[in-house]
Amino acid sequence: MYNKVLVLTLSSVRFLEKDLVKHGFKTRYTGSEIVFATLETLKEYSLSSDEKNFAKQLLATYEKIVSERPASAGVLNILRTIIESFLRSGLQTIPSVIMDLKSSYEKALWTVADVACKRVSNGDVLMTNSNSLAVRRFFARLKQENIEVEVYVPESRPGLEGLLLAEYLEELGFNVNLIVDSAMRYFMKNVDKVFMGAEAVAANGAVVSKAGSSLMALAAKEARVRVYVLAPLLKFSFESVYGEMIKLPEGGWELLMDAETRNTLPENYSARAPIYDVTPPDYIDAIATEYGIFSPQAIPILLREIYGSYPPSITPLPKLVKQLEEAYHL
């Protein structure tokens, strides 16, 4: 059942999409969705291209991601694996490598959901934001386990992805409260636990996620509400282990309004719309991974257990890209 915290009803989201575009509503891949989309695209190229053209496609994909989604650790990590395999064994291994990556990541998302579900009790009131695929899998698993919860969902500007998540949760049968972003602190007193997705997890346990996530975590810390992050290992930024900063993309007026609305404003009008922000590890109680649940401060221990050393012996992606360019004269 939907509580009308906003006048907009969830069932009207699809029908009002044209109107919502005026306020910045856009359909956009989540961090996990872009992983699957990239894998599918590269699989098609691997089956229809020769080695030189596939190398060009890998380079073009890398440049596009770095330009548009530099914080998307998941897709950067799959590119690392694919480029390493391509340089080592050539094109013939790539389709199977891609299928393995897709299968393992699909399994990881569901395992993360299972781990996170163990932190929820029947009747809990939760808050979440954006439209993370990991978060959607988490709520789908709650429904499968017959764990009934009430959910507060901020609208999640810019982009208003919270509308899509709220609609999805209502379709699952949960009691959903759709709220404006600025009301997160006001409603936090009603909340038992916060769950959020991640675009990337840094080496120090800080989490890059949808803009507004850090405010949600800050309000939760003030209210003594536990904050959990759902992040498969693929979301861990290995470059940050070596000191590289995670770049946070920022948009302009096009993420807040349509061109018709923009034309009504003064010529010198400008707008800044951060897409992601960083939640410090001190605001996070635990990160749910496919290997279990860990405090942010335990990330180095987790990586050492998995990779045998810390920092892990992983080739930085820019170095692999340079090797790719040199090998195929790109």
MISE-731606 format. One line per 10 residues: number of its first residue (from 1); their letters; for each residue z, y, x of C-alpha. Coordinates in Angstrom, 2 decimals. Layout:
BEGIN
NUM	a	Z:Y:X  ...
REM end
This chain:
BEGIN
1	mynkvlvltl	0.00:0.00:0.00  -0.92:3.42:1.30  1.58:6.29:1.28  -0.12:9.62:0.73  1.29:11.52:3.67  -2.14:13.13:3.79  -4.26:13.97:0.77  -7.08:11.84:2.19  -6.95:8.26:0.91  -7.89:5.50:3.33
11	ssvrflekdl	-10.47:4.00:1.00  -12.39:7.27:1.13  -12.84:7.35:4.92  -16.25:5.67:4.90  -17.53:7.84:2.08  -16.32:11.09:3.65  -17.68:10.42:7.14  -20.18:13.28:6.95  -17.41:15.67:5.96  -15.07:14.32:8.64
21	vkhgfktryt	-17.69:14.95:11.34  -17.05:18.65:10.75  -13.55:18.06:12.09  -14.48:15.95:15.11  -14.59:12.45:13.60  -16.73:10.20:15.80  -17.25:6.47:16.16  -16.56:5.60:19.79  -16.02:2.41:21.75  -12.41:1.62:22.60
31	gseivfatle	-11.59:0.46:26.13  -11.87:-3.20:25.14  -14.96:-2.71:22.99  -16.82:-1.10:25.88  -15.91:-4.12:28.03  -17.54:-6.48:25.54  -20.54:-4.17:24.99  -21.12:-3.85:28.74  -20.88:-7.61:29.24  -23.42:-8.22:26.48
41	tlkeyslssd	-25.85:-5.64:27.88  -25.60:-7.00:31.42  -26.03:-10.56:30.18  -29.31:-9.60:28.49  -30.54:-7.89:31.66  -29.53:-10.86:33.81  -31.70:-13.13:31.67  -34.75:-10.85:31.62  -34.76:-9.08:35.01  -35.44:-9.90:38.62
51	eknfakqlla	-32.76:-9.23:41.24  -33.97:-5.72:42.17  -34.07:-4.52:38.56  -30.71:-6.08:37.79  -29.23:-4.30:40.80  -30.65:-1.04:39.42  -29.05:-1.77:36.04  -25.68:-2.48:37.67  -25.87:0.83:39.53  -26.92:2.74:36.40
61	tyekivserp	-24.07:1.17:34.41  -21.56:2.06:37.11  -22.77:5.68:37.28  -22.67:6.02:33.49  -19.12:4.67:33.24  -17.87:6.85:36.10  -19.45:9.88:34.43  -18.40:9.22:30.83  -15.43:6.81:30.94  -13.86:7.08:34.41
71	asagvlnilr	-10.44:6.01:33.10  -11.74:2.76:31.58  -10.22:0.31:34.03  -11.37:-2.73:32.04  -15.09:-2.09:32.40  -14.70:-0.98:36.03  -12.93:-4.26:36.81  -15.63:-6.39:35.20  -18.25:-4.47:37.16  -16.35:-5.28:40.36
81	tiiesflrsg	-16.38:-9.00:39.54  -20.07:-9.02:38.58  -21.20:-7.03:41.63  -19.18:-9.26:43.97  -20.74:-12.39:42.46  -24.22:-10.85:42.53  -23.94:-9.88:46.21  -22.52:-13.28:47.12  -24.68:-15.68:45.06  -27.58:-13.75:43.58
91	lqtipsvimd	-28.77:-13.46:40.00  -28.61:-17.13:38.97  -24.80:-17.16:38.66  -24.48:-13.95:36.65  -24.94:-15.30:33.08  -22.15:-17.86:33.56  -19.91:-15.26:35.27  -20.40:-12.93:32.32  -19.65:-15.66:29.79  -16.47:-16.56:31.68
101	lkssyekalw	-15.39:-12.91:31.75  -16.01:-12.54:28.02  -14.15:-15.73:27.16  -11.16:-15.00:29.40  -10.80:-11.44:28.13  -11.00:-12.56:24.51  -8.25:-15.08:25.21  -6.19:-12.46:27.06  -6.28:-10.06:24.11  -4.91:-12.71:21.75
111	tvadvackrv	-2.27:-13.81:24.27  -1.12:-10.21:24.67  -0.86:-10.00:20.87  1.26:-13.17:20.82  3.57:-11.79:23.51  4.01:-8.46:21.73  4.65:-10.10:18.36  7.81:-11.65:19.75  9.30:-8.14:19.95  8.83:-7.49:16.21
121	sngdvlmtns	11.22:-8.49:13.43  10.37:-8.84:9.78  10.86:-5.49:8.05  10.46:-3.35:11.20  8.92:0.11:10.95  6.35:0.64:13.70  4.31:3.57:14.99  0.97:3.27:16.76  -2.07:5.46:17.33  -5.82:5.53:18.01
131	nslavrrffa	-7.91:2.42:17.25  -7.24:0.10:20.19  -8.72:-3.38:19.86  -5.58:-4.81:21.50  -3.47:-3.07:18.86  -5.70:-4.39:16.07  -5.35:-7.94:17.44  -1.59:-7.42:17.58  -1.39:-6.46:13.90  -3.78:-9.25:12.92
141	rlkqenieve	-1.40:-11.69:14.62  1.59:-10.17:12.83  -0.18:-10.80:9.53  -1.00:-14.39:10.53  2.66:-14.93:11.38  3.70:-13.43:8.00  5.72:-10.69:9.70  5.81:-7.76:7.30  6.07:-4.29:8.79  5.58:-0.69:7.75
151	vyvpesrpgl	3.36:1.38:10.02  3.08:5.09:10.84  -0.34:6.05:12.22  -1.09:9.55:13.57  -4.63:10.78:12.89  -5.31:10.64:16.67  -7.32:13.73:17.47  -9.75:14.38:19.01  -11.95:11.86:17.28  -9.63:10.95:14.39
161	eglllaeyle	-9.64:7.26:15.34  -6.31:6.90:13.57  -8.19:7.03:10.27  -10.05:3.87:11.22  -6.90:2.10:12.37  -4.98:3.09:9.24  -7.79:1.79:7.08  -7.87:-1.49:9.01  -4.10:-1.93:8.68  -4.23:-1.27:4.98
171	elgfnvnliv	-6.95:-3.91:4.61  -4.60:-6.35:6.36  -2.04:-5.58:3.66  0.50:-3.50:5.57  2.31:-0.50:4.15  0.64:2.38:6.03  1.67:6.01:6.48  -1.15:8.19:7.83  0.32:11.32:9.43  -0.90:14.37:11.33
181	dsamryfmkn	-0.40:14.19:15.10  2.03:17.11:15.10  4.38:15.17:12.79  5.04:12.28:15.22  8.45:13.61:16.24  9.36:14.37:12.61  8.71:10.79:11.49  10.04:9.07:14.62  13.52:8.96:13.04  12.10:6.41:10.57
191	vdkvfmgaea	10.62:4.17:13.28  12.08:1.08:14.97  9.46:0.46:17.68  6.29:2.01:19.09  3.27:-0.05:20.19  0.20:1.43:21.88  -2.89:0.34:23.74  -4.03:1.34:27.21  -7.21:2.60:28.80  -5.68:1.91:32.20
201	vaangavvsk	-2.37:1.00:33.83  -1.70:2.63:37.21  0.03:0.96:40.13  3.28:2.81:39.41  3.32:1.60:35.79  2.07:4.86:34.27  -0.26:4.27:31.32  -3.49:6.12:30.54  -4.10:6.04:26.81  -5.41:8.09:23.90
211	agsslmalaa	-4.44:11.78:24.05  -1.15:12.14:22.19  0.27:8.83:23.40  2.56:10.53:25.90  3.92:12.80:23.16  4.53:9.76:20.97  6.38:8.04:23.83  8.37:11.19:24.58  9.46:11.51:20.95  10.38:7.82:20.96
221	kearvrvyvl	12.48:8.18:24.11  14.35:11.09:22.56  14.98:9.05:19.41  15.97:5.91:21.42  13.00:3.99:20.04  11.53:1.31:22.28  7.92:1.77:23.47  5.66:-1.21:24.21  2.19:-1.10:25.75  -0.41:-3.82:25.11
231	apllkfsfes	-2.49:-4.22:28.27  -4.32:-7.32:29.54  -4.46:-7.51:33.34  -8.08:-6.34:33.20  -6.73:-2.89:32.25  -4.82:-2.54:35.54  -6.39:0.05:37.84  -6.56:-1.66:41.21  -8.05:1.43:42.86  -4.81:3.28:42.06
241	vygemiklpe	-2.97:0.75:44.26  -4.84:2.27:47.20  -3.98:5.84:46.23  -7.04:6.75:44.20  -6.28:8.95:41.19  -7.40:7.88:37.72  -9.76:10.54:36.43  -9.14:11.76:32.87  -12.28:12.90:31.00  -12.16:15.98:28.82
251	ggwellmdae	-14.47:17.08:26.02  -15.32:20.41:24.43  -15.96:21.78:20.97  -18.22:18.83:20.06  -15.10:16.65:19.79  -13.46:19.06:17.37  -16.26:20.17:15.05  -19.94:19.82:14.24  -22.69:22.20:15.42  -22.80:24.00:12.06
261	trntlpenys	-19.12:24.89:12.35  -19.51:25.87:16.00  -22.29:28.32:15.09  -19.90:30.25:12.87  -17.62:31.03:15.84  -18.03:33.81:18.45  -20.47:33.14:21.29  -17.76:33.22:23.93  -15.63:30.71:22.05  -14.62:27.70:24.16
271	arapiydvtp	-12.54:24.62:23.44  -10.87:21.93:25.52  -10.25:18.48:24.10  -8.50:16.00:26.42  -9.47:12.44:25.47  -6.67:10.65:27.33  -3.25:11.49:28.70  -0.78:9.77:31.02  2.53:8.33:29.84  5.06:8.14:32.70
281	pdyidaiate	6.64:4.72:33.33  10.08:6.13:32.47  8.92:6.54:28.85  7.79:2.91:28.57  10.17:0.01:27.95  7.74:-2.84:28.62  4.07:-3.74:29.09  2.83:-6.85:27.31  0.26:-8.79:29.34  -1.24:-12.26:29.10
291	ygifspqaip	1.29:-13.28:31.79  4.28:-12.15:29.75  6.12:-8.91:29.22  7.19:-6.74:32.17  8.83:-3.41:32.81  6.46:-0.83:34.36  8.53:-0.95:37.55  7.81:-4.68:37.88  4.02:-4.24:38.11  3.92:-4.74:41.91
301	illreiygsy	5.88:-8.00:41.52  3.45:-9.22:38.86  0.40:-8.40:40.99  1.91:-10.06:44.06  2.61:-13.23:42.06  -0.97:-13.35:40.74  -2.89:-12.33:43.86  -0.54:-13.61:46.55  0.03:-10.23:48.16  0.75:-6.60:47.34
311	ppsitplpkl	-1.35:-4.62:47.44  -3.88:-7.23:46.25  -6.76:-8.09:48.58  -9.39:-6.55:46.31  -12.48:-4.68:47.52  -12.53:-1.15:46.06  -15.40:-0.75:43.61  -17.04:2.27:45.34  -17.32:0.19:48.52  -19.02:-2.64:46.58
321	vkqleeayhl	-21.42:-0.17:44.98  -22.38:1.12:48.43  -23.03:-2.45:49.58  -25.20:-2.97:46.49  -27.23:0.15:47.25  -27.76:-0.89:50.85  -28.66:-4.49:50.04  -31.33:-3.52:47.48  -32.38:-0.14:48.99  -31.37:1.77:45.86
REM end
